């Protein structure tokens, strides 16, 4: 499988490790994995830069939407590089019972008891993005629904999504 590294995508290495989201290092054209404490670089073809061991090469792209730097807290900082104000905001959020996450192998993961170590990346878990979806449809032999309404439609269904995933407990329907 031919690999072409793209910004915002996550990948699997030959050794099974997950890396990413990947971002281009503009000076050299190589890619780095956001939050990678090993500070590794990859070539655009997925092979490790400065490494002859194939276990560090990218072998598979994960099927998920690209992540922008803004989505992943711009450029997260290690605890040791945070300002006193940033550290205070994290400590206060933890004290208030908010979920604290740590960046581990390119994935933000919930922490139950943060230890606040110097080389670790922390953040407050962002609130889920909730959107309402309305679909209009008509019956007959079967039902067909679309995102637009016209005079032939006889019903509509509405539900919410959280971070792009349907929340079926919010499903409602009505006749038009």
HELIX and SHEET records of a PDB file:
HELIX    1   1 UNK A   54  UNK A   56  5                                   3    
HELIX    2   2 UNK A   79  UNK A   81  5                                   3    
HELIX    3   3 UNK A   84  UNK A   95  1                                  12    
SHEET    1   A 3 UNK A  18  UNK A  19  0                                        
SHEET    2   A 3 UNK A  11  UNK A  13 -1                                        
SHEET    3   A 3 UNK A  58  UNK A  61 -1                                        
SHEET    1   B 3 UNK A  22  UNK A  25  0                                        
SHEET    2   B 3 UNK A  30  UNK A  33 -1                                        
SHEET    3   B 3 UNK A  41  UNK A  42 -1                                        
SHEET    1   C 3 UNK A 107  UNK A 111  0                                        
SHEET    2   C 3 UNK A 100  UNK A 104 -1                                        
SHEET    3   C 3 UNK A 122  UNK A 124 -1                                        
SHEET    1   D 4 UNK A 144  UNK A 146  0                                        
SHEET    2   D 4 UNK A 130  UNK A 138 -1                                        
SHEET    3   D 4 UNK A 155  UNK A 162 -1                                        
SHEET    4   D 4 UNK A 165  UNK A 175 -1                                        
END                                                                             
